[in-house]
Amino acid sequence: MFKAEESRTIGPSPLPEDREVALYKWVVGNERLDQDRAARDLGLGRDEVDAALATLTELGLLKADADDPARLRPVDPDLVAAVVTTSLEETIRAQQSELHRIRDQFASLRGHYRDSLSRASVGLEVIPGLAEVRAALNRASAECTEEMLTSQPGGNRVPAALQEALARDTALLSRGVRMRTLYHHTARFNGPSQAYVSMVSGLGAEYRTAHELFGRLIVFDRRVAFIPEQSGNWGAVVIREPSVVHYLCEIFEQYWTHAEPFSDAVTDGLEAVAKDIDRTIVRLLASGMKDETIARRLGMSLRTARKHIADVMETLGAESRFQAGVLSARLGLLGDEGGETAPSV
C-alpha cells in the first residue's frame, strides 16, 4: 500500500512522490487512464489517484493525446526535469558568481594584511575566535609541505573533533608531510583516541605520550606556530618570528625525546601506566600544586585527579600534603638517591 505524503518542492513546482511515481508507471503500461482501476491496482484511494494525476499533469509528465483526450501520453522525465530545474540552476550560478566575487574581494586585502605582519617586529597575530582559528589552521595545514608538530594536552578528545582532524591529517600525510603528536598518558585510556592513533599511524603519523606536557602547540614547517590565547575563549596566537618558533620547536623536541610511543593501556598494562601517573602526582603534590593544577598538568578531569590524589595519600599513609611530600622524599619517590625501598604507589 502506498502512503500519501506531502510533496517536497523546488520553487513553485511539486516533486513526484511514491504515489505519483507509481501512477506514472501504471499509465506507461496501460493505454487509457481508468482512475478506479488504477486505484485498485495500486492500492490507493480514488482521491489519492486524482491528486497524483493532478501533480503529474501540472509537472507536464502526463499529457492528453491530441486525437484521443481520454488517452494520456507520458512525457520524457529528462525533458520535464530540464524545464523544472532551469530557474534553480540559474539561481545557483548567480550565487556561485557572488561567492567568487566576495572571496576575490577579501583576498585582495590579504596582501596588505600580510605586509603589515611582515613590518611588525614581534611577528605575532592574535586570532580571537574559534571559527577563525580553525580557518587559519586549515590554511596553514594546506600550505604545509615538510613537517607538522603538535602537542595536544588532555586525555580525552571527542569523536567529532577527531573526525574533523582525520581529513586534514590524511591530506598532510598523503603529501609526504611528517606528522608528530604528543599526548598525555591519559589518552591511552580513551577509546576514540586509541582508534584514531591506530588509523593515522598506519598512514605514517607518529604519536608519543608523556605524564606532563608544556601546553597546546601546533607548528607547521618550523615557520609558523599556534599557541592558545590566554583569555581561554579558544582563540590563538600565531607566531612567525623565527627565533620564537625555533625555541618552541626545541621544547617540543625535548619532550618528544623523553616521551613514550603511544599504546593503549591494555598493551602496556593498566597497572604500570597507573603507577607512572601516580608517581608524577606524588612529585606534583610535594611541590605544593593545587588539585586543579595537577589535573591540568596530567590532562585529566579534576574529579579523576582528586581520586588519584586520595589513593596516593592513602597508600603513603599521609594525612596532609606536607606529610605526603616528606614521606615521598624519604621513600625515594621524588628521584632522591639513597631513599628507603618505595612501596607500590
C-alpha positions as a LaTeX table, in Angstrom:
\begin{tabular}{lrrr}
\hline
Residue & $x$ (\AA) & $y$ (\AA) & $z$ (\AA) \\
\hline
Met1 & 0.00 & 0.00 & 0.00 \\
Phe2 & 1.40 & 3.38 & $-0.99$ \\
Lys3 & 1.00 & 6.11 & 1.62 \\
Ala4 & 0.13 & 9.65 & 0.69 \\
Glu5 & 2.87 & 12.09 & 1.67 \\
Glu6 & 3.29 & 15.83 & 1.36 \\
Ser7 & 5.11 & 16.76 & $-1.83$ \\
Arg8 & 8.53 & 18.29 & $-1.49$ \\
Thr9 & 9.00 & 21.34 & $-3.65$ \\
Ile10 & 11.65 & 23.11 & $-5.68$ \\
Gly11 & 10.34 & 26.63 & $-6.19$ \\
Pro12 & 6.62 & 26.54 & $-7.03$ \\
Ser13 & 6.62 & 23.07 & $-8.63$ \\
Pro14 & 5.86 & 19.92 & $-6.61$ \\
Leu15 & 8.12 & 16.88 & $-6.98$ \\
Pro16 & 6.70 & 13.41 & $-7.68$ \\
Glu17 & 6.39 & 11.23 & $-4.57$ \\
Asp18 & 5.84 & 7.46 & $-4.37$ \\
Arg19 & 2.21 & 7.59 & $-5.44$ \\
Glu20 & 2.97 & 9.85 & $-8.45$ \\
Val21 & 5.82 & 7.54 & $-9.50$ \\
Ala22 & 3.52 & 4.51 & $-9.17$ \\
Leu23 & 0.74 & 6.15 & $-11.19$ \\
Tyr24 & 3.20 & 7.30 & $-13.89$ \\
Lys25 & 4.48 & 3.73 & $-14.20$ \\
Trp26 & 0.89 & 2.42 & $-14.35$ \\
Val27 & $-0.05$ & 4.85 & $-17.13$ \\
Val28 & 3.03 & 3.86 & $-19.13$ \\
Gly29 & 1.84 & 0.24 & $-19.03$ \\
Asn30 & $-1.79$ & 0.99 & $-19.91$ \\
Glu31 & $-3.24$ & 2.69 & $-22.95$ \\
Arg32 & $-6.01$ & 4.58 & $-21.12$ \\
Leu33 & $-6.32$ & 6.02 & $-17.65$ \\
Asp34 & $-9.08$ & 4.41 & $-15.61$ \\
Gln35 & $-8.88$ & 6.05 & $-12.16$ \\
Asp36 & $-10.91$ & 3.35 & $-10.43$ \\
Arg37 & $-8.86$ & 0.54 & $-11.91$ \\
Ala38 & $-5.59$ & 2.39 & $-11.14$ \\
Ala39 & $-6.71$ & 2.84 & $-7.52$ \\
Arg40 & $-7.42$ & $-0.90$ & $-7.19$ \\
Asp41 & $-4.16$ & $-1.95$ & $-8.85$ \\
Leu42 & $-2.03$ & 0.45 & $-6.82$ \\
Gly43 & $-3.84$ & 0.09 & $-3.50$ \\
Leu44 & $-4.64$ & 3.81 & $-3.40$ \\
Gly45 & $-7.83$ & 5.71 & $-2.71$ \\
Arg46 & $-9.59$ & 7.40 & $-5.59$ \\
Asp47 & $-8.81$ & 10.82 & $-4.12$ \\
Glu48 & $-5.12$ & 9.87 & $-3.96$ \\
Val49 & $-5.14$ & 8.85 & $-7.61$ \\
Asp50 & $-6.84$ & 12.14 & $-8.55$ \\
Ala51 & $-4.25$ & 14.11 & $-6.56$ \\
Ala52 & $-1.38$ & 12.17 & $-8.13$ \\
Leu53 & $-2.85$ & 12.72 & $-11.59$ \\
Ala54 & $-3.12$ & 16.45 & $-10.94$ \\
Thr55 & 0.51 & 16.61 & $-9.85$ \\
Leu56 & 1.77 & 14.62 & $-12.86$ \\
Thr57 & $-0.27$ & 16.80 & $-15.19$ \\
Glu58 & 0.96 & 20.01 & $-13.53$ \\
Leu59 & 4.56 & 18.87 & $-13.85$ \\
Gly60 & 3.99 & 18.01 & $-17.51$ \\
Leu61 & 4.83 & 14.33 & $-17.05$ \\
Leu62 & 1.43 & 13.33 & $-18.47$ \\
Lys63 & $-0.32$ & 14.99 & $-21.43$ \\
Ala64 & $-3.62$ & 14.20 & $-23.09$ \\
Asp65 & $-3.36$ & 12.72 & $-26.59$ \\
Ala66 & $-4.41$ & 15.26 & $-29.22$ \\
Asp67 & $-6.54$ & 12.70 & $-31.10$ \\
Asp68 & $-7.99$ & 10.97 & $-28.05$ \\
Pro69 & $-8.22$ & 13.17 & $-24.90$ \\
Ala70 & $-9.13$ & 10.10 & $-22.80$ \\
Arg71 & $-5.70$ & 8.62 & $-23.53$ \\
Leu72 & $-2.76$ & 10.02 & $-21.55$ \\
Arg73 & 0.67 & 10.23 & $-23.13$ \\
Pro74 & 3.75 & 10.02 & $-20.83$ \\
Val75 & 6.44 & 12.66 & $-21.40$ \\
Asp76 & 10.21 & 12.05 & $-21.12$ \\
Pro77 & 11.11 & 12.86 & $-17.45$ \\
Asp78 & 14.52 & 14.23 & $-18.50$ \\
Leu79 & 12.84 & 16.93 & $-20.58$ \\
Val80 & 10.50 & 17.84 & $-17.74$ \\
Ala81 & 13.36 & 17.94 & $-15.25$ \\
Ala82 & 15.32 & 20.28 & $-17.53$ \\
Val83 & 12.39 & 22.72 & $-17.53$ \\
Val84 & 11.73 & 22.45 & $-13.79$ \\
Thr85 & 15.39 & 22.97 & $-12.76$ \\
Thr86 & 16.27 & 25.78 & $-15.16$ \\
Ser87 & 15.45 & 28.60 & $-12.74$ \\
Leu88 & 17.12 & 26.74 & $-9.88$ \\
Glu89 & 20.32 & 26.29 & $-11.89$ \\
Glu90 & 20.31 & 29.96 & $-12.79$ \\
Thr91 & 19.97 & 30.86 & $-9.10$ \\
Ile92 & 22.86 & 28.54 & $-8.16$ \\
Arg93 & 25.08 & 30.03 & $-10.87$ \\
Ala94 & 24.30 & 33.52 & $-9.65$ \\
Gln95 & 25.10 & 32.57 & $-6.05$ \\
Gln96 & 28.37 & 30.91 & $-7.10$ \\
Ser97 & 29.32 & 34.03 & $-9.02$ \\
Glu98 & 28.59 & 36.18 & $-5.96$ \\
Leu99 & 30.60 & 33.78 & $-3.75$ \\
His100 & 33.64 & 34.05 & $-6.03$ \\
Arg101 & 33.28 & 37.85 & $-6.14$ \\
Ile102 & 33.22 & 38.08 & $-2.32$ \\
Arg103 & 36.23 & 35.77 & $-1.95$ \\
Asp104 & 38.22 & 37.68 & $-4.55$ \\
Gln105 & 37.40 & 41.00 & $-2.90$ \\
Phe106 & 38.59 & 39.81 & 0.52 \\
Ala107 & 41.61 & 38.07 & $-1.00$ \\
Ser108 & 42.70 & 41.38 & $-2.49$ \\
Leu109 & 43.00 & 42.72 & 1.06 \\
Arg110 & 45.14 & 39.86 & 2.35 \\
Gly111 & 48.31 & 41.12 & 0.67 \\
His112 & 48.04 & 44.38 & 2.60 \\
Tyr113 & 47.45 & 42.45 & 5.83 \\
Arg114 & 50.48 & 40.22 & 5.29 \\
Asp115 & 52.57 & 43.33 & 4.57 \\
Ser116 & 51.58 & 44.73 & 7.95 \\
Leu117 & 52.61 & 41.46 & 9.61 \\
Ser118 & 56.00 & 41.47 & 7.91 \\
Arg119 & 56.62 & 45.00 & 9.19 \\
Ala120 & 55.72 & 44.05 & 12.76 \\
Ser121 & 58.84 & 43.34 & 14.81 \\
Val122 & 57.23 & 40.79 & 17.11 \\
Gly123 & 55.82 & 38.56 & 14.38 \\
Leu124 & 52.60 & 37.86 & 16.33 \\
Glu125 & 48.98 & 37.64 & 15.23 \\
Val126 & 46.10 & 37.23 & 17.67 \\
Ile127 & 43.06 & 35.35 & 16.40 \\
Pro128 & 40.24 & 35.71 & 18.96 \\
Gly129 & 37.53 & 33.34 & 17.68 \\
Leu130 & 37.36 & 29.55 & 17.32 \\
Ala131 & 35.93 & 29.66 & 13.78 \\
Glu132 & 38.73 & 31.97 & 12.62 \\
Val133 & 41.32 & 29.78 & 14.37 \\
Arg134 & 40.05 & 26.71 & 12.54 \\
Ala135 & 40.20 & 28.56 & 9.23 \\
Ala136 & 43.78 & 29.68 & 9.94 \\
Leu137 & 44.81 & 26.13 & 10.92 \\
Asn138 & 43.24 & 24.70 & 7.77 \\
Arg139 & 45.08 & 27.24 & 5.64 \\
Ala140 & 48.42 & 26.58 & 7.35 \\
Ser141 & 47.82 & 22.84 & 7.00 \\
Ala142 & 47.11 & 23.18 & 3.27 \\
Glu143 & 50.36 & 25.16 & 2.83 \\
Cys144 & 52.48 & 22.77 & 4.94 \\
Thr145 & 55.00 & 20.79 & 2.87 \\
Glu146 & 57.53 & 19.23 & 5.28 \\
Glu147 & 56.61 & 18.78 & 8.94 \\
Met148 & 53.84 & 19.30 & 11.48 \\
Leu149 & 54.50 & 19.18 & 15.25 \\
Thr150 & 51.60 & 19.03 & 17.70 \\
Ser151 & 51.24 & 18.97 & 21.47 \\
Gln152 & 47.69 & 18.05 & 22.49 \\
Pro153 & 47.19 & 18.17 & 26.27 \\
Gly154 & 44.27 & 16.29 & 27.77 \\
Gly155 & 43.37 & 12.63 & 27.75 \\
Asn156 & 40.00 & 12.73 & 26.04 \\
Arg157 & 39.34 & 14.02 & 22.55 \\
Val158 & 35.72 & 13.84 & 21.46 \\
Pro159 & 34.91 & 11.74 & 18.35 \\
Ala160 & 33.61 & 14.80 & 16.45 \\
Ala161 & 36.95 & 16.62 & 16.88 \\
Leu162 & 38.88 & 13.53 & 15.81 \\
Gln163 & 36.69 & 13.08 & 12.74 \\
Glu164 & 37.31 & 16.70 & 11.77 \\
Ala165 & 41.06 & 16.20 & 12.11 \\
Leu166 & 41.09 & 12.98 & 10.06 \\
Ala167 & 40.64 & 14.61 & 6.65 \\
Arg168 & 43.27 & 17.27 & 7.40 \\
Asp169 & 45.83 & 14.78 & 8.71 \\
Thr170 & 45.23 & 12.33 & 5.86 \\
Ala171 & 45.83 & 15.09 & 3.32 \\
Leu172 & 49.09 & 16.10 & 5.03 \\
Leu173 & 50.41 & 12.56 & 5.16 \\
Ser174 & 49.47 & 11.90 & 1.54 \\
Arg175 & 51.75 & 14.83 & 0.58 \\
Gly176 & 54.67 & 13.28 & 2.44 \\
Val177 & 54.50 & 15.65 & 5.41 \\
Arg178 & 55.99 & 14.21 & 8.62 \\
Met179 & 53.49 & 14.39 & 11.50 \\
Arg180 & 54.47 & 14.04 & 15.16 \\
Thr181 & 51.99 & 14.45 & 18.03 \\
Leu182 & 52.41 & 14.43 & 21.80 \\
Tyr183 & 49.53 & 13.37 & 24.07 \\
His184 & 49.19 & 12.96 & 27.81 \\
His185 & 49.44 & 9.36 & 29.06 \\
Thr186 & 45.73 & 9.54 & 29.89 \\
Ala187 & 44.95 & 9.50 & 26.15 \\
Arg188 & 45.86 & 5.80 & 26.20 \\
Phe189 & 42.67 & 5.14 & 28.17 \\
Asn190 & 40.45 & 6.98 & 25.67 \\
Gly191 & 38.85 & 4.65 & 23.11 \\
Pro192 & 38.31 & 7.23 & 20.31 \\
Ser193 & 41.90 & 8.48 & 20.70 \\
Gln194 & 43.24 & 4.90 & 20.55 \\
Ala195 & 41.26 & 4.18 & 17.38 \\
Tyr196 & 42.35 & 7.44 & 15.75 \\
Val197 & 46.03 & 6.93 & 16.54 \\
Ser198 & 45.90 & 3.36 & 15.25 \\
Met199 & 44.31 & 4.51 & 11.98 \\
Val200 & 46.56 & 7.52 & 11.29 \\
Ser201 & 49.72 & 5.76 & 12.47 \\
Gly202 & 49.12 & 3.30 & 9.64 \\
Leu203 & 49.46 & 6.25 & 7.25 \\
Gly204 & 52.82 & 7.27 & 8.72 \\
Ala205 & 51.99 & 9.63 & 11.61 \\
Glu206 & 53.98 & 9.32 & 14.86 \\
Tyr207 & 52.47 & 9.57 & 18.36 \\
Arg208 & 54.02 & 9.59 & 21.82 \\
Thr209 & 52.68 & 10.22 & 25.32 \\
Ala210 & 54.10 & 11.86 & 28.44 \\
His211 & 52.99 & 12.43 & 32.04 \\
Glu212 & 53.15 & 16.17 & 31.59 \\
Leu213 & 53.08 & 18.46 & 28.59 \\
Phe214 & 54.11 & 22.08 & 28.30 \\
Gly215 & 50.78 & 23.13 & 26.75 \\
Arg216 & 48.94 & 23.18 & 23.45 \\
Leu217 & 51.12 & 23.82 & 20.41 \\
Ile218 & 50.94 & 23.31 & 16.65 \\
Val219 & 53.91 & 24.13 & 14.39 \\
Phe220 & 53.92 & 23.98 & 10.59 \\
Asp221 & 57.21 & 23.59 & 8.71 \\
Arg222 & 59.05 & 25.17 & 11.69 \\
Arg223 & 57.96 & 28.55 & 10.31 \\
Val224 & 54.58 & 29.27 & 11.90 \\
Ala225 & 53.36 & 28.21 & 15.36 \\
Phe226 & 49.94 & 28.32 & 17.03 \\
Ile227 & 49.59 & 28.60 & 20.80 \\
Pro228 & 46.45 & 29.27 & 22.91 \\
Glu229 & 45.34 & 32.85 & 23.51 \\
Gln230 & 45.31 & 33.49 & 27.27 \\
Ser231 & 41.64 & 34.56 & 27.55 \\
Gly232 & 40.50 & 30.93 & 27.43 \\
Asn233 & 37.97 & 31.65 & 24.66 \\
Trp234 & 39.56 & 29.18 & 22.20 \\
Gly235 & 41.46 & 31.95 & 20.47 \\
Ala236 & 45.04 & 31.52 & 19.29 \\
Val237 & 48.26 & 33.45 & 18.91 \\
Val238 & 50.06 & 32.84 & 15.62 \\
Ile239 & 53.84 & 33.20 & 15.86 \\
Arg240 & 56.04 & 33.73 & 12.81 \\
Glu241 & 59.15 & 35.24 & 14.45 \\
Pro242 & 61.88 & 32.68 & 13.59 \\
Ser243 & 63.67 & 32.69 & 16.95 \\
Val244 & 60.47 & 32.16 & 18.93 \\
Val245 & 59.29 & 29.39 & 16.59 \\
His246 & 62.71 & 27.72 & 16.86 \\
Tyr247 & 62.54 & 27.92 & 20.67 \\
Leu248 & 59.09 & 26.27 & 20.71 \\
Cys249 & 60.34 & 23.51 & 18.41 \\
Glu250 & 63.26 & 22.85 & 20.77 \\
Ile251 & 60.85 & 22.49 & 23.70 \\
Phe252 & 58.79 & 20.05 & 21.66 \\
Glu253 & 61.89 & 18.02 & 20.77 \\
Gln254 & 62.93 & 17.75 & 24.44 \\
Tyr255 & 59.54 & 16.40 & 25.44 \\
Trp256 & 59.44 & 14.12 & 22.39 \\
Thr257 & 62.79 & 12.58 & 23.33 \\
His258 & 61.56 & 11.60 & 26.81 \\
Ala259 & 58.01 & 10.62 & 25.76 \\
Glu260 & 56.95 & 7.02 & 25.14 \\
Pro261 & 55.41 & 5.60 & 21.95 \\
Phe262 & 51.62 & 5.73 & 22.11 \\
Ser263 & 49.91 & 2.49 & 23.04 \\
Asp264 & 46.69 & 1.62 & 24.78 \\
Ala265 & 46.51 & 0.76 & 28.47 \\
Val266 & 45.91 & $-2.92$ & 27.76 \\
Thr267 & 49.14 & $-3.23$ & 25.78 \\
Asp268 & 51.30 & $-1.52$ & 28.41 \\
Gly269 & 49.44 & $-2.97$ & 31.34 \\
Leu270 & 46.88 & $-0.93$ & 33.20 \\
Glu271 & 48.79 & $-1.20$ & 36.49 \\
Ala272 & 52.09 & 0.01 & 35.05 \\
Val273 & 50.54 & 3.07 & 33.42 \\
Ala274 & 48.59 & 3.93 & 36.57 \\
Lys275 & 51.77 & 3.67 & 38.69 \\
Asp276 & 53.61 & 6.06 & 36.40 \\
Ile277 & 50.79 & 8.58 & 36.70 \\
Asp278 & 50.71 & 8.21 & 40.49 \\
Arg279 & 54.47 & 8.81 & 40.77 \\
Thr280 & 54.03 & 12.06 & 38.88 \\
Ile281 & 51.19 & 13.04 & 41.21 \\
Val282 & 53.48 & 12.42 & 44.21 \\
Arg283 & 56.06 & 14.81 & 42.77 \\
Leu284 & 53.48 & 17.49 & 41.99 \\
Leu285 & 51.97 & 17.16 & 45.47 \\
Ala286 & 55.39 & 17.58 & 47.01 \\
Ser287 & 55.88 & 20.81 & 45.02 \\
Gly288 & 52.71 & 22.20 & 46.58 \\
Met289 & 50.49 & 22.27 & 43.49 \\
Lys290 & 46.71 & 22.51 & 43.84 \\
Asp291 & 44.32 & 19.83 & 42.60 \\
Glu292 & 43.23 & 21.95 & 39.63 \\
Thr293 & 46.82 & 22.49 & 38.51 \\
Ile294 & 47.69 & 18.80 & 38.86 \\
Ala295 & 44.62 & 17.82 & 36.82 \\
Arg296 & 45.58 & 20.25 & 34.07 \\
Arg297 & 49.23 & 19.17 & 34.05 \\
Leu298 & 48.24 & 15.50 & 33.72 \\
Gly299 & 45.43 & 16.01 & 31.21 \\
Met300 & 42.66 & 14.54 & 33.34 \\
Ser301 & 39.43 & 15.80 & 34.88 \\
Leu302 & 39.53 & 17.39 & 38.33 \\
Arg303 & 37.38 & 14.55 & 39.71 \\
Thr304 & 39.76 & 11.88 & 38.39 \\
Ala305 & 42.80 & 13.78 & 39.68 \\
Arg306 & 41.32 & 14.04 & 43.16 \\
Lys307 & 40.61 & 10.31 & 43.20 \\
His308 & 44.25 & 9.60 & 42.26 \\
Ile309 & 45.48 & 12.04 & 44.91 \\
Ala310 & 43.31 & 10.39 & 47.60 \\
Asp311 & 44.60 & 6.93 & 46.58 \\
Val312 & 48.22 & 8.12 & 46.67 \\
Met313 & 47.88 & 9.70 & 50.13 \\
Glu314 & 46.13 & 6.60 & 51.46 \\
Thr315 & 48.91 & 4.37 & 50.11 \\
Leu316 & 51.58 & 6.58 & 51.68 \\
Gly317 & 49.65 & 6.80 & 54.94 \\
Ala318 & 49.82 & 10.59 & 54.74 \\
Glu319 & 47.28 & 12.82 & 56.46 \\
Ser320 & 48.35 & 16.02 & 54.73 \\
Arg321 & 50.05 & 17.09 & 51.53 \\
Phe322 & 53.10 & 18.23 & 53.50 \\
Gln323 & 53.35 & 14.81 & 55.11 \\
Ala324 & 52.91 & 13.18 & 51.70 \\
Gly325 & 55.87 & 15.19 & 50.43 \\
Val326 & 58.05 & 14.23 & 53.40 \\
Leu327 & 57.18 & 10.55 & 53.09 \\
Ser328 & 57.72 & 10.61 & 49.32 \\
Ala329 & 61.18 & 12.11 & 49.72 \\
Arg330 & 62.07 & 9.58 & 52.44 \\
Leu331 & 60.92 & 6.70 & 50.23 \\
Gly332 & 62.82 & 7.93 & 47.18 \\
Leu333 & 59.71 & 8.75 & 45.13 \\
Leu334 & 60.98 & 12.23 & 44.23 \\
Gly335 & 64.12 & 10.99 & 42.49 \\
Asp336 & 66.44 & 11.39 & 45.50 \\
Glu337 & 69.29 & 8.97 & 45.93 \\
Gly338 & 69.55 & 6.60 & 48.94 \\
Gly339 & 65.90 & 6.51 & 49.90 \\
Glu340 & 64.24 & 3.56 & 51.51 \\
Thr341 & 62.62 & 0.96 & 49.29 \\
Ala342 & 59.46 & 2.54 & 47.96 \\
Pro343 & 56.12 & 0.77 & 48.18 \\
Ser344 & 53.97 & 0.38 & 45.08 \\
Val345 & 52.17 & 3.70 & 44.63 \\
\hline
\end{tabular}
